[in-house]
Amino acid sequence: MTSIDQGPAAARRGTDFAELCRVVKQHGLLNRRHGSYAAKFAVNGALLAAGWTAFFVLGSSWWQLATAVFLAVVHTQLAFIGHDAGHKQIFTSRRGNDVVGHLHAALVGMSYGWWIGKHNRHHANPNHEDEDPDIQISVLAFTGEQAAAKRGVVRWMAGHQAVLFFPLLTLEGLSLHVAGVKAVLRREVKAVRLEGALLAAHVAGYLAAVFWVLPPLQAVVFIAVHQGLWGVYMGCSFAPNHKGMPTVSAGQRLDFLRKQVLTSRNVRGGRFVDFVLGGLNYQIEHHLFPNMPRANLRQAQPLVQQFCVSNGIPYSQTSAFGSYRQVLSHLHAVGAPLRRPKGQRSSP
């Protein structure tokens, strides 16, 4: 991941994005897609009901691990809806989106308010070394400066972060739960009572159901598989979008269009990839138009790509496997100085 070379084109402010907005609006791509989201609600609701029905019907059985895998997928799809609601993609009113967002966050055990605050900071400053919370992860290093600052066990982990990346994602679900609870206890969210009640209801209901149906050992393994795979799926959906792309350092100034495009990566694929990644595979379009309904991103992609090509703005797009290869290659390269014997290390 390298710092962005602004170049002479980056000095152009505002006019490029205004022109792109005009093109997108002409195609009606910012219009709400209520029918599309109604279908998603129905499908996700049916899948969630089917998963928990199967759980109660199966009872005490190691086949419940298959149920855990299925529910991990469903919970990620529910989290995608919460993401869309947070960006006001579903309804024009904030209230309607917040109702959907709080409900879906409660179903998966997250704090909606905490996540919105964190995610909005990311959107405002993607891949900014000091201001993007998504590249401020204690056990990982995304720049040479971050790697050099690591100490102790964390330094060793950062040195081997490419190998540890996917295993660490199994803890992502737990991290999301804990961060949400901490935010509520610290009163860092607006709707403290609502979010506290929703999180408490989720934890109590989830644990009561699992330990009521399953004996202790099976219950613990079920939770580990369900939460671990949910974390992996969530991490694998968000990691390809920016990791390994250029960073923005303190003092660099970019117009909105270039800041969003140059730090983002799209993942090519058909409608199956759209479903699996919840539309996040159109990361460039999503960052340029966060409130664009998910169903419109596919149509916006060729318009945005052509606009970037016409204006000499690099537009990054690769396959799903290619994106993970780039992410892991970058993590391996950043961690390289930390793997060398102490006497052979040089400043990054």
Buried (B, 14 or more C-beta within 10 A) or exposed (E): BEEBEBEEEBEEEEEBBEEBBEBBEEEEBBEBBEEBBEEBBEEBEEBBEBBBEBBEEBEEBEEBBEBBBBBBBBBBBBBBBBBBBBBBBBBEEEEEBBBBBBBBBBBBBBBBBBBBBBBBBBBEBBBBBEBBBBBBBEBBBBBBEBBBEBEEEBBBBBBBBBBBBBEBBBBBBBBBBEBBBEBBEEEBBEBBEBBBEBBEEBEEEBEEBBBEBBEEEBBEBBBBBBBBBBBBBBBBBBBBBBBBBBBBBEEBEBBBBBBBBBBBBBBEBEEEBBBBBBBBBBBBBBBBBBBBBBBBBBBBBEBBBEBBEEBEBEBBBBEBEBBBBBBBEBBBBBBBBBEEEEEEEEEB
